[in-house]
Amino acid sequence: ELNNKDQELKILFEAKAIALEYPYLPYLEALVNLNLANYYNFYYQPDFAKFYAEAANQFFQKNNEYREYAESLFELSNVYLTKENYLKTIYLLQEAIADTRLRNDTFSLVRALSDLSYSLNAVGQYQKGLSFTREAIELIKSNRNPDWFYRDLTNLAINYKNLHPDSTK
């Protein structure tokens, strides 16, 4: 019997097989690749996620009218964050955050700002990291349902406390 994790992967591969049957709809395959990247990132398998994230990003970079462009940057940045390649993560997240479509998605924007602040702190750019941390916290505070961001706020606080050289401020 398959567990939920196995079932999810099985469904994603079935979707991939279906998408490949329609080569004239490359958006469909890119969307499945994005979901596969998300799946593998979620289960901390960056080597598998990288292949799908890069394929999705290549499509959405060439066809950036789709709203998934910023999301593909975010998934690809997750690969590099997991592999502790902070400079590549910073580059991808800055590009994603500059995209107005991501700016209109508060949940994704807060996650991207949190990962960006973590990565900047990891390479010693504390003040820049703090500015993105503060921006994320302000977004959370200004949201109608700030309790939805409990996990993100917790991550931001941990990043700040553990990585800032003077966390007493």
TABELGI-V195838 format. One record per residue. RES is the residue in one letter. SS is DSSP state (@ for helix, = for strand, . for the rest). PHI is phi as a letter, one per 40 degrees, with the letter a starting at -180 (* if undefined). PSI is psi as a letter, one per 30 degrees, with the letter a starting at -180 (999 if undefined). Layout:
# TABELGI-V195838
RES_SS_PHI_PSI, RES_SS_PHI_PSI
This chain:
# TABELGI-V195838
E_._*_k, L_._c_k, N_._c_l, N_@_d_e, K_@_c_e, D_@_c_e, Q_@_c_e, E_@_c_e, L_@_c_e, K_@_c_e, I_@_c_e, L_@_c_e, F_@_c_e, E_@_c_e, A_@_c_e, K_@_c_e, A_@_c_e, I_@_c_e, A_@_d_e, L_@_c_f, E_._c_f, Y_._b_i, P_._c_f, Y_._c_g, L_._b_i, P_@_c_f, Y_@_d_e, L_@_c_e, E_@_c_e, A_@_c_e, L_@_c_e, V_@_c_e, N_@_c_e, L_@_c_e, N_@_c_e, L_@_c_e, A_@_c_e, N_@_c_e, Y_@_d_e, Y_@_c_e, N_@_c_e, F_@_c_e, Y_._c_g, Y_._f_h, Q_._b_i, P_@_c_f, D_@_c_e, F_@_c_e, A_@_c_e, K_@_d_e, F_@_d_e, Y_@_c_e, A_@_c_e, E_@_c_e, A_@_c_e, A_@_c_e, N_@_c_e, Q_@_d_e, F_@_c_e, F_@_c_f, Q_@_c_e, K_@_c_f, N_._b_h, N_._c_g, E_._c_f, Y_._c_k, R_._c_f, E_@_c_f, Y_@_d_e, A_@_c_e, E_@_c_e, S_@_c_e, L_@_c_e, F_@_c_e, E_@_c_e, L_@_c_e, S_@_c_e, N_@_c_e, V_@_c_e, Y_@_c_e, L_@_c_e, T_@_c_e, K_._c_g, E_._f_h, N_._c_i, Y_@_c_e, L_@_c_e, K_@_c_e, T_@_c_e, I_@_d_e, Y_@_d_e, L_@_c_e, L_@_c_e, Q_@_c_e, E_@_c_e, A_@_c_e, I_@_c_e, A_@_c_f, D_._c_k, T_@_c_f, R_@_c_e, L_@_c_e, R_@_c_f, N_._c_f, D_._b_j, T_@_d_e, F_@_c_e, S_@_c_e, L_@_c_e, V_@_c_e, R_@_c_e, A_@_c_e, L_@_c_e, S_@_c_e, D_@_c_e, L_@_c_e, S_@_c_e, Y_@_d_e, S_@_c_e, L_@_c_e, N_@_c_e, A_@_c_f, V_._c_g, G_._g_g, Q_._c_i, Y_@_c_e, Q_@_c_e, K_@_c_e, G_@_d_e, L_@_c_e, S_@_c_e, F_@_c_e, T_@_c_e, R_@_c_e, E_@_c_e, A_@_c_e, I_@_c_e, E_@_c_e, L_@_c_e, I_@_c_e, K_@_c_e, S_@_c_f, N_._c_k, R_._c_f, N_._b_i, P_@_c_f, D_@_c_f, W_@_c_f, F_@_b_g, Y_@_d_e, R_@_c_e, D_@_c_e, L_@_c_e, T_@_c_e, N_@_c_e, L_@_c_e, A_@_c_e, I_@_c_e, N_@_d_e, Y_@_c_e, K_@_c_e, N_@_c_f, L_@_b_f, H_._c_k, P_._c_f, D_._b_i, S_._c_g, T_._c_f, K_._c_999
